[in-house]
Amino acid sequence: MSASLKNIYGALPATTRGKPIHVGGDPKGKNWLYTCGTAVFIRDLKEPMKCEMYTEHQHATTVARYSPSGFYIASGDSAGIIRIWDTTQVEHVLKIELKMLSGPVLDLQWSDDSKRIVAVGEGKEKFGAVFLFDSGSSVGEITGHAKAISSCDFKQTRPYRVATGGEDLLVNWFEGPPFKFKKSMKDHTRFVNCVRFSPDGNRLLTVGSDKQGLLFDGKLSATNGHNGGIYACSWSPDSKRVLTVSADKTAKIWDGTTGDCLTTFTFGDAVEDQQVGCLWQGEEIISISLSGDINYLDEKNPSAPKRVVKGHNKFITALAVDPATKTVFSASYDAAIVHWDLGTCSNTALTGKGHSNQVNRLFVQGGNLVSAAMDDTIRITPLTEKRYTADAVKLESTPVDIAVGKKNTDLILAAITDGIVILRNGQISGKLALKFQPTAVALSIDENVVAVGGKDNSIHLYNLSGNNLTETNVLAGHRGALSVLTFSPDGKSLGSADLNRDIFVWDLSSNQIKISGWQFHTARVNSLNWSADSRHLVSGGLDNAIYVWSVEQPSKRVTIKDAHRGGVNATVFVDENTVVSAGQDCTVKTWNIKFH
């Protein structure tokens, strides 16, 4: 038995309100770079669902840039560490790791010969550094700033120049190598968010929270200017035009010589529609919303993006598969729910007013998506709509787990703090109060048996008749609170997992443990699901690992280590040979499983 990675459905760029994000383009024009969590994402520009991850940083990544040669990427993180790594090999061999600042690296850039790097950010002794990429040796000093430096750029033509912009409202100019402070420009009245030389090296554009874009020598026209702080800018490859993005929820293209506004792209009215990052790479023009959405812009049709790439930039907490279409739904900590078409690699996000807190569980039930969240509600959303339409079902407390009927598609069971709630047709129809605190719930295929796991380390079995639950048995054997329960599709077995890393398979005809000893996770088990033929189970844990287990050959298993950095939160079979998973790294991944 073996497993191989099939696809990575990448996270969106991590964003912070009021802060710019800086993204980088591939000099060959194929890929682009951004950061989320502790990873750097390398995404295909033409086919954005093609994605690769670099996961060797131990701290949250902040910025990444290709070298002009295309052979290396430099990436910085929140601890002030810069890693320079190879792009030509799958393993991304590390060239060098350098501790350059005592605080986060906020921006960096290479010289045109791919030998020098300028990096800026926060720190105590200094806010920036210029160094040789292969040794870390200094080739000058970045001085003259009294606060954090938000942005920097390296002029890509000789003589070399470096520009920096910071929270002290200054734009500083450096000449070298070795680079020395030359002068300060004090034209901005609020934070300087981004500084960029034109590719031909003839002009420098600086943009800031004061709504100004300053074109040295020149100024972006006040006519049709931005009405909010400008967070980022990016030049066209021919240096004739420049793109800016703003908190006023617009992106604009300007004439790089006259400073006149040529095109305005307008987004929605929500706070999340603020534009905080951008990239002009070849023929593609991209802006990034505060929500993390990646917007592909069309100059000929500025009224709407030609494509919007959705996803998550908060950790994913739940997955569900629609067996009819073999598509996947994922939900995250920030209550976002995204629908993925695994065949076309396209995705859409559920719209409308939905959950207001973390989604704990997702299930596809008939033609509906059932979601339970920490806002103490359950929502039933028609799959045909892709938007929230019905009112939420309000519960007394947070639903820690839910189970849904497959035969009677009006039946939902929810485990809350003090009991089990029965819902039929979207309404609460019954409740069983419990003397223990439930942590997991499952419903048998024939919908006659309900299994409830608790903090008492036991599995309680109940007979379901109408809206009444009658306890029939208690299964003992776990040494930790139950985390997951799942009935096999053939109705013969019950899978269970706990916080103590144990996974059991129970024989329902005898209520005895059929399989034990599956204790290969090194931290709590977060997810456990059956294959459709009831021959295999897939589990995911806090230890970053995924295991695929065989019921017929219990000693054999497929191990996927380091599947999701930070922990695997959800795993489910799409078909007999495909597993989909999600976790703390904000990504959805699919895996090919071979059993012979």
N, C-alpha and C positions, 0 to 999 in steps of 0.2 A: 504494500500500500504506500502511496506517495501523494504529495500535493505540490502544486506549482501556482504561482500568482498569475491570474488571468488579466485582471484589470484593476487600476486604481482610479476611483472617482474622487478627484482631488478636493481638498478643502478650499474654501474661498480665502482671499487675503484677510489677515487679521487687521482690524481697524479700531481706532479710538476716536471718539468725538473730540473735535477741536485740534486734532493732530494730523499732519500729513503722513502719507505712506509713500515710500519710494520703491519703484519697481525697476527691473532691468531687462534689457533686450539682448538677444543673441546677435553678435555681429554678422552671422550668416543669415539672419532673418527668419530662422525656423522656429525658435523657442523664445520664451520669456520667463522671467523669474519673479517670485514673490515669496513672502514668508507667512507662516501660521503655526502657532504652537512652537515646538522645538524643531520644526522641519523647514526645509527650503523646497519649494515646489517648482519643478521645471515643466512648463506646460507648452504644448504645441500651439503655435499662433493660429494656424489655419484650422486645425482640428482640436479645439480646446479640451475635449474629453480625453485626449491622449496626455497622460500625466506621469511624471516620475517624482520620487521623493528622495531627498537627502536628509538623513535622520541622525547624524553623528553629533550634533550639538547637545549639550547637557542642559542648556538654559534656553529660554524663549528666544527665537531668532527675530531679528529686527530688519535686516536689509541684506540683499545679495546682488552681486554684479558679475557679469561675464568679463573676462579680459578681452581686449580688442582682438587678440589672436584667436580667441574662441577655445583655447586649450585648458583654461582654468576658470574657476569661479571662486570669488572671495565672498564669504558670508560672515556677518557679525551678529552678536547676540546681546542679551540684556546684561551680561556680566562683563562686557567690554572685551570679549574674546573674538578674534578674527581667525577663521579657518580658511585656508586656501587649498582647493582640491581639484583633482583632475576631472575633465569632462569626457575624455575619450574612452574611458573604460567603465564598465557596468559597476565596478566596485567603488568608483570615485575615490581613488587612492589619495590620501592626505599628503600634501606637499609640506605644509608647515602650519602650526597653530601658534598664535601670538596673543599675548595679553597686552592690548594697546591702551585701554582706558579703564578707569575704575568704575565707570557706569555704563549704561547702554550705548552701543554703537548705533547712531541714528541715520548715518548716510556714509557712503564710501564711493570712490571712483578710481579707475586705473588711468595711467598715462597711456598715450597712443602706442608706445613700444612694448606695453604689457610688462614693464619692469618695475614701475613705481605705483604706490597706492596712497591716496589720501583718505583718512577716515576721521569722522567727527562724531560728537555726541555729548554725553554727560560725563563728569568726572570731578575729581578734587584738585589734583595737581595741574591737570591740563584738560582741554576740551577737544583736542585733535592731534593728529600725528601724520607725518609723511615718511614712508619707509620703503625699502626694497622688498619686493614680494618674496624673494627666495631666502632671505636671511633675517628680515625684520630690522636691518640696520637703518638708522635715521638718515634722511636726506633733507633735513630742514626742520623748522618749528612752526606750528600753527599757534600764533599768539594774537593778542589784541582783543580777545573776547572776555567779557566778565561773567557770562552765563552760558548755558548749554548751547552748542551749535547744532542747528536743526538740519542743515544741508550743506553740501560741498560739491564742487565740480572741478575737473581737470581739463584744461583747454587741450583739445586733441591735435593741435598744430604747434609747431615751434615758432617763436620761443615759448617754452612752457609757462603757464600761469595757473594759479589755483585761486578759486573764489569760495568764500564761506559766508553763510548767513545764519544769524542766531537769535536767541530770545532776548538779547540785549539790544535788539533793533538794528544792529550793524551788519553791513556787508563789507567784508574785508578782502583785500587783494594781496596776493603773495607772488613773488617772482623768484625764479631759481632754475635748476637746482644749484646748490642747496637752497631750499625755499626759505625766504625771509619776508617778514611783514613789510608791505609797501605803503598801503594807505587804507583808510576806512571811508565808506560812503554812508552817510547818515540821513538818507532820504526817507526811509520807512519810519512810520510812527507806531507800529506794532510789530509783533513777531515776524521775522523773515522765515518763511516756510520752505522755500525752494529756490535754488540758484542753478542756472543751466547755461553753459556756453553753446552757441550754435555749432553744428558739426564742422563748418568751415573756419571756426575760431574767430570770426569777425565781430560777433555781438555776444553780449551777456544779458540774460533776462533774470530778474529777481522778482519774486511775488511774495506777498505777505498777508497777514490778518487785517491789515489796514485797507484791504480791497484794492491795493495798488499793484500794478505790474510795471516795473521800471526797466526799460530797454536801454542799455548803455551802448551808444549814446542815443537817448530818446525815451519815450514814454508811451505805454499803450493808451489809446484814445479813451477819454472819459465818456465819449458817446458810445452808447450800448455797452458800457463797462459792467463789471460785476457789482452786485448789490450786497455781497457778503465777502468774508475773508477768502483769499485765493490760496489754495493748499498746495498745488503742484502745477508744473508746466513741463512741456516736452516739445522739442523742435521737430519739424519735418526733416526728412533725410537731406533735402536739397537746401536747407537753411533759409528758405523763403517765407515759411509760415511757422506759427507756434500755437500749441494747444494749451489752454489753461482750464482748471477746474476749480469749483468754488462751493462754499457753504450756501450760496443762493440757489443751489440745486440746478446749476447749469454748467455746461462746458462750452468754451468758445474757441474759435480759430481766428487768429489775428495775422495781418500782414507783418512779416518780420522786419520790414524796412520802414514803413510808414506808421505802424502801430494801430492801423485801422482794424475794426472788428469785421470779419468776413462772414462768419457763420456762428449761429447760436443753437446749441442743443439743450432742450429743456426736458427735465425729468419730472417726477411726481411732486406731491405736496407734503409728503411725510418727512420727518426728520431723517429717516434712513435714506432718503433720496439725495442728501448732501453728497457732493462729489469730492473725494479726498485724495485721489491718486490718478495718474494717467500715463500713457505711453503711446508714442507715435513710432511705429516700427514698420518700415517698408510701406505697404499699402494699407496696413491695418492701423486704425485709430481706436484706442481703448481708454475708457474711463472707469474708475472704481467707485462705487457708491459706499456710503457709510455702512450699509447693510453687508458689504462685501461683494455684492453682485458685480459681475464683470460685464460691462456694456461695450459692445462693438458698434462704433458709430459710422454713419454713412453721410458724407458731406452732401450728397445729392438729395437726401431725405432726412433733414435734421429734426423732424417732428418726433421720431421714435428710433431707438436703436435697431439695427438690423438683426441683432442677436443679443440675448441676455443669458449669461451662464449663471445658474443658480447653484446652491449647495449649502454647506455649513461652515462657519468659522468658530463655532462653539462645540464642545464635545457631544458626540452622538450617543443617545441613551436608549434608543429602541429601533427595531426593524420589523417589517412585516412584508410578506410576499403575497402578491395576488396570483393564486394558482391558475386562474383563467388566462392571464396574459403573461405570466412569469415576469412581471415588473415588480419593483421594490419600492417601499415607502420607508423613509428614515426620519427620525425626529431627534431633536437636540435640546440641550440645556436651556436655550433661549426660546423654546416653544415653537421653533420653525419646523415645518414638515415638508419634505421634498419627495417628489415622485420621480423615480429613475426608470428609464427604458433601457434595459441592459443590452438589447439588440442594437439600437441605434446610438446608444450612449448619450441620448438627450435627456434633459430633466426640466421639471417645472416645480414651482413651489405652490402650496395651497395658499389661496388668497382669502381675504375677508378677515373679520374679527374672530380669532381663534382662541387657543389657550393663552394664558398670561404667565405661565410658569413652566418649569421643566416637565416634559412629557415622559412618563415612566414606562408605558406600555403601548404597543400598537398591534392591532389584529385586523385582517381583512375578513369580513363576515358577509357572505353573499355579495351583494352589490354595494356594501358600505365599508368605510374605514372607521374602526372603533379606536379611539384614543383616550387614554387616562393620564391625568397630569396632576402636578402638585398644587394647582389652583383649586383642588378639591372637586374637580368636575370630570365627567365623561362626555365625550362628543361622538356623535354618529354622523359621519359625513358621506354622502353619496359619491361613489367613485366617478360617476359620469360628470360631476360638477367641478372637481378639483378646487373647490372653494367651500368654506364653511357656510352652511345654510341653516342648519337647525340650531335651536337653543341648546345650551349645555345642560346636562343633568347634574344638579348640585347634590353633593354628598355631605355627610356630617364631618368627614375628615378626609385626609389624602388617600386615594386608592393606591396602595403599594403594589398591587397586582390585579389583573383581571383575567377572566376566562370567557370564551364565547362559544355558543352553540354552533355546530356546523350543520346539523339537521334542522333544528328550529332556529332560524336566523333572526329570531326576535329575542333570544335569551342571552343575557350577559350577567356574569357574576363578578363582583368586586370585593376584594379584601381591603377593609379599612381598619382603623386602629383597634376597634373593639368587636369586630364581627364581619359577617359576610352579607352583602347586600345583593338581592336578586332584582334584576331589571328585565322587564318584558315590554316590547314595543316602545322603547325609549322612556319608560316610566318605572319608578321604583314600585315593585309589587310585593316585596317581602324582605325580611332581615332576620338573621340568626345572630344573637348575641353570644360571644365566646368568653370563656374564662381565661384564655391565653391570648397573646397578641399574635395575630396572623401575619405571616411574611410572604406567603406564596399561595396561589390557588390554581387548580386545574380541573377541567371538566372532561369526563370520559366521552368517547365517541358516541356511545348510545345515549348520552346525556342523563344517565341514571345515577352516576356516582360522581361525587365532588371530593377532591382531595385538597386538604388545607394544611400547609406547613406553618409551623410557628416558632417563636423564640424559645419554646420549651423543648426544641430539638426533636419533636415528634411530628408524624404525619397522621392527621385525623381524617378518616373516611366517613362520608355522609351519603345517605340515600336521598336523592332529590325526587320529590313527588309534588307536582304543582309548584306552590311557593313555599313548601315546607322542606326543611333539611333535618334528617334524623341520623345521629351518629351511630355507625355500625362497627367501627374498628379503630384501633390506634396502632400505627406501625412505629416501632422503636428500633433504633440502630444508629442513627446519626449522632454525632458528638458536637454538632454546632447548629445554630439556628438555620432553618431551611432558607435557601435563596431562590431555588427554582423547582417547579414540579411540571411534568409533562407526560400525558398519556400517549401511548403508541397508537398510530393510526389503525392497527389491526385489533385494538382493544384488549390485548393480552398482557401488556406490561405498563409499568409506571416508572419513569425516570425521575430521579431526585438528586439534588445537589445542595451543599450547605456551605456555610462560611468557613468551615474547617477543612475544605478542599475535597471532601468525600463526594463521590458520585456512585449511586446505587441504581440497579435495575431490579424492580420488584415483580414477582409473578402474581398477577391479580387473581388467579384461581385459588392460590393458597395463601396469599398475602405474606409471602416469605421473600427474603432477599434472594434473587436469582444470580446476580452478579455484584461482587464487591471488589475492593482492591484497586479501583480506578482513582488513585490518589496521586496523580502525576502533576497536577497543577501545584504551584508553590505559593499560591495566594487564593483568596476566595473565588469561587465559581460564580460568575455573573449570568451565564446564559447556558441553556441546555435545550436542544431541539432534535426531534426525530426526522429521519428520512421518510419519504412516502411509503417505502416498502417495509418499514419497521425493523430493518436489519442494522441500521447504523444510527448513532447519535453524534451530534457535534456540540462541543462545549467551548466557552470562552471565559477567560479569567482575568483577574487583576494583575496577573504575572505577565501580561502581554501575549500570552500563548493561546493557540487554538488546538484542540485535539478532536480527531474524528475516531470514534470507537466502533468496534464490531461486536454485535450481540452474539453472533454465531462463533466468533473466535475472540473471546474476551482478552486474550493476551496480546492481540495485535492492535495497533493504533497508528494513526497518522499524526505526526507532531509538526505544528507550524509555530516556530518560536519567533518572538519579536514581531508578531503580526500587526499589532497596533501599539505604539509607544504610549505608555501611561495606563494601559489596560484595555482589554477587549470587553465591551459592554453588551454586545448583541451578536448572535450567530444564528443562521437559519439556512436550511437546504432550499435551493431554488429548484433543482432537479436531482436525480440520483447521483450525478457526478459534479455538481456545482454547489459550492457553499458561498454565501455572502456574509460579510462581517462588517462591524463598525465599532468605533471606540473613542478613546480620549484624544486621538490625533485628528479628529474631525473629518476623517475620510471614510468612505465606503469602499470595500475591496471584494473582488470575487476571486475564488480559488477553484482550480481544476483538481478533482480528487480521483485518483486511480486506485482501484481495490485489487487489481491483479497484476 
